[in-house]
Amino acid sequence: MEPIWTVLFQSILIVMFIISASLKFLRTRSMVQHWTEYRYPFWGMYAVAGLEAAGAALMITAFWAPENSIYAAALFAVLMIGAVHAHLFRAKHKPIMAINAMLMLVLSVTLLVQ
């Protein structure tokens, strides 16, 4: 049986990445604006959304196969390092814009090192 904090962190990551992938797949105004500010090609938005959705699906399977959480958390950590870089260095946003990505990075790394 996994500790309750592990299940909580997994659940938060699943919800956040499903929302994030959905916003990208739907090309919401905010995602298009951010992607423009990052100066990345729009096909990259769909690639990242696909990776986010795949990570969320893999994290869901971790409830039955706990070893899958390591793979999903590693994927999320890489994606969130990229997100922090995009916010702070590519778009030169204020640090507050990267807080969500930093929090998801912390949750992911915590699952990796448990």
Disulfide bonds with the S-S distance in Angstrom:
none
